[in-house]
Amino acid sequence: MRASLFCFVILVTAAMAQQTAPPASGTQAIYQAEAQSAQRKFDHIQQNASRKPPDTKPTTVSENEINAWLSSGRAQLPKGVKKLQLHGEGGHITGHAVVDFDEITAGKSLNPLLSLFRGTHDVEAEGRAEGNGGEGHVHISTVSLDGVEIPHMALEYFVEKYVTPKYPGVGLDSTFKLPYRIDVALIGSHQVTVMQR
């Protein structure tokens, strides 16, 4: 499972690489500590999946830990997606990123009606995400480029033409099997809680 909508998958899985740089300031040291804490929790989720039976005690990762981990360079984001930050509250998730659409489209010519998907833009996506019964569900309700909401029809076309071919099963509404024997993944108030089974 590589990228069943980056805004949810990164919350519960990603490449487990270890990279650390010496802190340059107190703030950077805090970010590094939070990134390392997130990494330990992701490692625990991965290792717990191989236990028979896995420990069913919930693992909770805070929004600060996730965002520090994303900023640390440990996450393998989809090509063209940079500076991703996530915010969650009661099943609702908002993702902010800088997106280079030319990297995503790989220089393929676009339908003239999709000319807004060129160059690099600040992107905000809002939607709902949850995991239950070993399945993840993501519904993206709105996406804005540089503060302007993208018409739903244009967004659907772009996703079908450029995202789904690279990540089969990924769309504005996605359902996918959760990795690492995750049974439940809930987005709470600035945190995600994962339960394995």
N, C-alpha and C positions, 0 to 999 in steps of 0.2 A: 504494500500500500504506500504509494509515493506521495500523493498530494490530493486527497479527496477534500478539496477546498481548503486552501492553506490556512484560512482563519480558524478552522477547528482542529485540523490535524496537528498543527504545531503545538496546540495545547496539550495533546496527549501522546505525541510521538515525534521523533525526528532522528537524524543521525546523532550518534552518541559520542562525538569527538571531544577530546579534552584539549583545550587551548587556554592558556593563562598568561597574561602579561603583568609585569609588576605595576602596582598602583601608582598613579601620578598624583592623586589627590585623595582626600577623604571621601568625596562623592564617588570617585571611580572605585575606591576600595569597597564601598557599600554595594555598588553595582556588581562588582566582581563577586562579592560574598553571596549576593542574591542569585547571580547566574550559576555559581557553584552549587548552591542549595537546590536550584531547579534541576541541575544536571544530576545531582545525587538522587532526587526523586524520580527523574526519568529512568536512571539506571536501575533503581529499585523496582519500578514497574516492569522493565524488561526482564530483570532477573527473577522477579516473583512469578512471571508467566511460566517459567520452567519448573516451578515447584509443584509437587503433587500431594495434596491440593495446594493451590496458591493461598497465601495469607489474604483473608477477605477484609482486613482492616482498611478503611478508606485512606487514600493518599490525596492530600490537598496541596495544590500549587497556587501560590498567590499571583495576582496580576503583576505585581512588582517583580517577582521572581521570573515570571514568563518574559516580561518585557526586557529585563536585564539580560536574560539568556538569549533572546532574539538579537539584542544589540551587541552581544559578545562575539558574534561571528561563528557560533557553534551550529546555528540552524542552517539547513540546506533549503533555502527558499527557492520557489520556482524561478526559472530564468526571467529576468526583467523586473523582479520584485525586490525592492530595497527598502531599508529603514522601516520595517514592519513593526507596528505597535498595536496591541489588542486591549480592549476594554470590555469587561463583561458585567452583567447585572441581571440576575433572575432569568436566565435562559436567553437573554438578548446579548448579542455581541456586536461590537463595532471595531473594524480594523482600519488603520491608517497606514498608508505606504506610499513610497515614491515608486512609480511604475514607468519603466521604459518600454513603451509599446512597440518600438521598432525591434527590440530584442525578442519580444513575444511573437511578432508576425514574421520575424526572420527575413525582412525585406520583401515579402510577398506583397503584390499590389493589392490595395484595398478597394473595395467598392467605394465610389466617391461619396456615398452617403455616410460612410464610416470614417471620414477624414479626421474626425475628432480623436480617433485612436492612433495618432501619430505623435512621435516625440515623447518627452518625459513629462509626467504630470503627477500632482498630488492626488491620490485616490482615497476615498473613504467608502467603505462597504458596510452596510448594516443588515442584520438578519437575526435569525434564531438558530440555535444549535443545541443538540442534546444527544446523549447516547443512552440507549436502553435495550436490554435483552441482547447485548452483543452487537447492536447495530447503531451506527451514527447517522444522524439526520441533520442536514443543514438546509436552510431556506434563506436565500439572499433576497431581501426585499427592495433595497435601493443601493445604487452605486453613484457616487458623484465624482466628477473630474474638476479639480480646481474650484470646488464649491458649487458646481453646476450639475444638477441631477441628470443622469443619462436616461433618455427615453427607453422604456422597457424593451421595445421591439429591437432597437439598435443593440442593446446589451445582449439580448438573447442571440441575435445573429452573430455578434462577435464571439461569444462564448462557444456557440456551436461550431464556428469556423476555425477558431484559433486555440481554444482551451481544451475542449472535449477530445479532439484528435490526439493531443499530447497526454491527456489524463482521462482515459476512458471512464465513463460513469460520473464525471464531474460536470455539474451544470449549476443553474441557479437554484435548483432543487436536487439535492444529492442524498442518496442512501448508500451506506457502505458498511462492510464488516469492520468492526473495531479490532485493532491489533492487540497482541500481548494479553489475550484472554480478558480484556476489559469488558465488563458486563454493563456498567453504568458510568457515564461521564456527565456531570451536571455543572452548568455554569451558574455560580451563585453571585454573591456580592463581591466583585473584584477577586474572584478565585474560581478555580475549577477543581472539582472533587471526582476522583476516579476510584471505582470499586472493581476488583477483579474476581473472577470465579472459575 
